[in-house]
Amino acid sequence: MNSKTKMLGGVIVLLLIVAGGALLLVNNLQHQASDYNPQIKPADFTAKITNKYFALPVGKKMTYEGTAQGGATERVEIEILAERKIIEGVETAIYLDREYKNGQLVEETRDYLAQHKNGDVWYFGEDVNNFLNGVLLSHSGSFIHGQDGARAGIWMKAEQRVNDSYRQEYYVGKAEDMRDTVATGLTVATKLGTYSDCVKVYDWTPLEKKSREHKYYCPKVSSLVLTEDLETGSRSELTNIVVP
């Protein structure tokens, strides 16, 4: 066997090994997904969310502002409503999220959240309205725990440990957001203020390769204060907060 033949054979073997590893990884992820079936006991949950990093009293309002790719201005307005929604026996708080680009509403979402007795905040679903030029376009991204195989996940843990990784939601092929804890005890500076003892998380989804963000939650305001888009480099900062 000449050297070129040997080299070609080596390359083929290497490719087979890489392909086999990738297939194994995909199979492992699929297996983990199929095994994901959180046991929800309604009595263990409350709509009163007091998590250190993510408290949601009724009437709390937050505004976030930033610049999207291409220079478009972005504004997100969030309000915690007084109404509740029951999902599979669990009473959830409603986190109303409106996203604007260049002053025009592009998405309105009602997220349904409840706190477990251990302090973790769980995400039980969302109703989404997507708009284009002021016209309702679709409800893409919506899911409700217990419907069509969709399952709740954890939005924010009470105890933050570096390298923790968990599902925030699971609706196969439509909503599969993941969250990894990157760092704790951080100081974060924004135009609104400087915050200490913050946690940094990495949000991603296997459904969108370009959807990768770092987010910073801080106990001083019990809220998200900064989002960094890892694809575009853009930032979205908390610019106003009202706590009743």
Secondary structure, 3 states (H helix, E strand, C coil): CCHHHHHHHHHHHHHHHHHHHHHHHHHHHHHHHHHCCCCCCHHHEECCCEECCEECCCCCEEEEEEECCCCCEEEEEEEEEEEEEEECCEEEEEEEEEEEECCEEEEEEEEEEEEECCCCEEEEEEEEEEEECCEEEECCCCEECCCCCCEEEEEECCCCCCCCEEECEEECCCECCEEEEEEEEEEEECCCCEEEEEEEEEEEECCEEEEEEEEEEECCCCEEEEEEECCCCCEEEEEEEECC
